[in-house]
Amino acid sequence: MSDLAIAPTADRPRQIIAAARALLEAEGPEALTMRRLADRVGVKAPSLYKHFPDKSSVVAALAAEMLRETAGVLAAAEAAAPGSFSALATAYRTYALAHPHLYLLTMGRTLPAGGAADAAAAPLFRAAGGDEDRARAAWAFAHGMVVLELNGRFPPGADLSAAWEAGIAAFTPGPAG
């Protein structure tokens, strides 16, 4: 049994999610089973069900965590470079590439409305000048590029930096004139 097995029960959901995330990030989504998670936490699998009724509720908690973190990363990028789609896209890509399994697990499911999802979208909405359609298109670009990159779908030798720069330029207003 691990130290987690003797920790206070009130902290147990947080410990389970931390263990789930560590397992996911180290070994990928196939490794994220309730049995493997219980082993990692140091309890018997039925004990997990006292805190999470099923694996999908663990995944939902991981997704919420990822959205909160993404909101924080994008808020920091916005604070450093207000209105810069380039700063937001770079921060988004950097976060996704640093947490590929968590990113794909989260973005491969329906996202909850409101809360962290809205907070994550807010900097992009502002960078798009409040234009909801432009913000959605910009997010589709960034998300699509990240997914293609994470799944190794670009041809060998493709200049991903140039592709990112071209996409960013497409969503960056030119000088007035």
NORLIN-V108256 format. One record per pair of residues at least 4 apart in sequence whose ideal C-beta (glycine too) atoms are under 6 Angstrom apart, sorted by sequence separation. I is the first residue (numbers start at 1). J is the second residue. D is the distance in whole Angstrom. If there is no record, write none. Layout:
BEGIN
<<I | J | D> <I | J | D>>
END
This chain:
BEGIN
<<1 | 5 | 4> <7 | 11 | 5> <11 | 15 | 6> <21 | 25 | 6> <22 | 26 | 6> <23 | 27 | 6> <27 | 31 | 3> <43 | 47 | 4> <48 | 52 | 6> <53 | 57 | 5> <85 | 89 | 6> <99 | 103 | 5> <103 | 107 | 6> <104 | 108 | 6> <114 | 118 | 5> <121 | 125 | 6> <139 | 143 | 6> <140 | 144 | 6> <154 | 158 | 4> <168 | 172 | 6> <31 | 36 | 6> <38 | 43 | 5> <52 | 57 | 4> <112 | 117 | 6> <148 | 153 | 4> <52 | 58 | 5> <81 | 87 | 4> <111 | 117 | 5> <128 | 134 | 4> <38 | 45 | 4> <96 | 103 | 4> <128 | 135 | 4> <23 | 31 | 5> <24 | 32 | 5> <23 | 32 | 6> <35 | 45 | 5> <38 | 48 | 5> <77 | 87 | 4> <125 | 135 | 5> <4 | 15 | 5> <34 | 45 | 5> <77 | 88 | 5> <124 | 135 | 5> <34 | 48 | 6> <74 | 88 | 6> <77 | 91 | 4> <124 | 139 | 6> <20 | 37 | 5> <23 | 40 | 6> <74 | 91 | 6> <73 | 91 | 5> <19 | 40 | 4> <34 | 55 | 6> <19 | 41 | 5> <73 | 95 | 5> <16 | 41 | 6> <70 | 95 | 6> <141 | 167 | 5> <138 | 171 | 4> <16 | 51 | 6> <88 | 123 | 6> <66 | 102 | 5> <88 | 124 | 6> <4 | 41 | 5> <5 | 42 | 3> <4 | 42 | 5> <5 | 43 | 5> <13 | 51 | 5> <20 | 58 | 5> <12 | 51 | 5> <88 | 127 | 6> <2 | 42 | 3> <66 | 106 | 4> <1 | 42 | 4> <21 | 62 | 6> <20 | 62 | 6> <85 | 127 | 5> <63 | 106 | 4> <17 | 61 | 5> <83 | 127 | 5> <71 | 116 | 5> <78 | 123 | 4> <74 | 120 | 6> <68 | 116 | 5> <71 | 119 | 4> <67 | 116 | 4> <71 | 120 | 4> <74 | 123 | 4> <67 | 117 | 5> <70 | 120 | 5> <92 | 142 | 5> <96 | 146 | 4> <100 | 150 | 5> <64 | 116 | 6> <67 | 120 | 5> <89 | 142 | 5> <93 | 146 | 6> <29 | 101 | 6> <28 | 101 | 5> <25 | 101 | 6> <29 | 105 | 6> <24 | 101 | 5> <89 | 168 | 5> <86 | 168 | 5> <85 | 171 | 5> <85 | 172 | 5>>
END
